[in-house]
């Protein structure tokens, strides 16, 4: 490869953009990494830090026999900076990998800013130059003007769904005499704080949720939510007991005050290492700010709760990727333009970061004059690429990694877990050798 002197443009310094820039810089490729914050903020971000987490602070599980665990193992194999920093800023969360969100974003910002081959440009990009090598990783909160440019270039309107954010509360404002520590399968754990609800309190709480005032989208916007991020009041509207089988399920817990399983349960997860703040697990909401405070304070343990961050909703933008995206993650109509992150239709922190690595790898291969071939569908990375680049029946919807989109050898149900794990490890190792 002759020396590539013109910087590659990476637009968006979220998880995907950071991974793409980091990969290319590691190969000696100069990168101009564009981030419009803090000059222009989004409806959900609060700082100018790179890779600021706006929803949960959890990256889900790490068990290597699960789909989420497999994805993390594969990302680690490709030198993921996000995975590395996540473990360095980890907070207790049972079997999940959760981080101190400020420490995580601060560390990533410092690491990226210190790299010789990366120039951080604090500027909004409003138009993509199809003649310049570019990775667009602007994420679900892509600005309207850039989204319109993408829509024009791909020949279709951008798609979107709505995402909701859980409130974060001040730990000192929680009445600890009416709560207890413990994780679902380890009562001695202090990773989670739990608030039990009896049947009467649960019913009153659901009534309040269903009748509370919510923030409404504009009349011309079609409200669609990603199923894994449904607002708690939307879940309740599907059935009064639905929250008890979802984020408020009491399975695995016993209330120390009664010795019995509670009727329902509110679970809080640490937001930082000091334990000064807690996130209400699964309590994404579109309730107005005053209503959030009113409804939560109905719970005795939260009667004086102080919200450090209210829950909110924001619009997530993504493209009809199977129609416009090649398997090397470049636009079919503009092969020098690559996409990464949630803009492609993957859903989830790790999924977004993973596509950033792959986009960086694919563009690097292009500079070498080589073709990028993604891994086989039995791997987590291969399954994600296959999902977002191959035609599907019906309307394309965002998806996170799961076994439903991964291929698996034909074996008996009893042997399936081992066969799937062995197949994934073997195929990923084989693919790595081709790089």
Beta strands, then each sheet from edge to edge (+ up, - down):
strand 1: 8-11
strand 2: 31-34
strand 3: 58-61
strand 4: 90-91
strand 5: 96-99
strand 6: 118-121
strand 7: 134-136
strand 8: 159-170
strand 9: 180-181
strand 10: 192-197
strand 11: 264-270
strand 12: 277-285
strand 13: 307-309
strand 14: 312-318
strand 15: 337-339
sheet 1: 6+ 2+ 1+ 7+ 15+
sheet 2: 3+ 5- 4+
sheet 3: 9+ 10- 11+ 12- 8+ 13-
sheet 4: 9+ 10- 11+ 12- 8+ 14-
end
